[in-house]
């Protein structure tokens, strides 16, 4: 279906969004495609400014006890759902309880694990008690998983953010309309926001060039130099807290052998890989990206590829999702392993939704491509993935000393310990890459790559 060109209606913002979200239920969402939309639909106790900084959301103010265990939030009286009803402390407490309820099967429930109890003092006062001091807890409260959900409207039909869901046509578009009940609706410039799921960056670029998109989700690698020359003022490339990696299945042979895992990691020429991608990505010799204030990430002692001779009868299945970048990475890694190590690599490609469902199907893969975007600027958002009971621990790696170090806040030694056992193979650190129309104002680069529509105008 043809898209309405942006200049036909300046009150509509058109955004590329990669692929369709897996879910628009804040408790079930787990991909950036969903988070982009949910940032417009919902507002938590805290929220993000245009520059990614933490800002008051539904909570107009809050206090923290001296021991760091008790947070008292005072909700703004004018916070409203899109149906006009008030947003209450009870709704936050119930939403948190729903996320951590095992029956919900919320993939990011571990982010709310620090909460020991919630107390509703009155409709506009919420008290949260933690199990232990958690320095990043305020950042968690700005995330989609900590959004309040209106009872019975878990898919965004009723929301409390700047926008409400108007229409979702799978694989075609998600249309939002301004929530007139939102407390700051008068500051929201665009009446309508349309998210377009366009998996192919080249196709997305053509739609941008044709005037059908105001902001792209990414850029086609093959056009980077052209865009730098021809659209320099529209090209936005900035450091991002995100890592692209390969998860290894440690539950069975042959990847239960850490020596083999190290050989596989060192056989990948990361410098060559990012050169092939040609998008400004940075080679990763550790798991936590640079850019977190006060944290010096751990890194491998080596930073080169070291081919070694191993059993050439080895065969590995590498699972990845559709999209030209993922296919390029998979082909490059397979070629390096085959050339340097004589490994037979079977490539298995799946569409995004089926790809996500494949994580628990261990018989379908030995190696699975994945990525993780930091939800907040703290090393725990990356290292908590590898806790023994972590739901996003794709390798099913377990190390009691690692868990102890993370629990004590000794993240650098924890990261070094994890890297030394090679449960994953980090490949590169992301940079955000977007094209932004010259007519769009208010767009600000930030390491979280968060750009809520409420701050944008034409």
Protein Blocks (a to p, Z undefined) as FASTA:
>chain_A
ZZddfklomkbccddehiacfbfcfklgcbfklmmmmmmmpccfbdcdfkopacdfkbmb
dcddfkopaccddddfkbccfkopacdfklmmmmmmmmmpmklopaklmmmmmpmbdcdf
blmbccdddfbdcfklmmmmmpmklpccdehianopaccbfbdcfbdcehkbccddddfk
bmklmmmmblbdcddddfblklmmmmmmnopafbdfbdcfklmmmmmmmmmmmpccdddd
ddddddddfkbcfklpmklmmmmmmmpcfklmmmmnonopacdfbfbdghiehiacdddf
bfcdcdddddfkbccdddddedjklmmmmmmmmmmmmmmnopacddddddfklmmmmmmm
mmlpfbdcdddddfbdcfklmmmmmgmklcklmnopacfklmmmmmnopaklmmmmmmmn
opaccfbdcdddddddfkbghiacdfklpacfklgcZZ
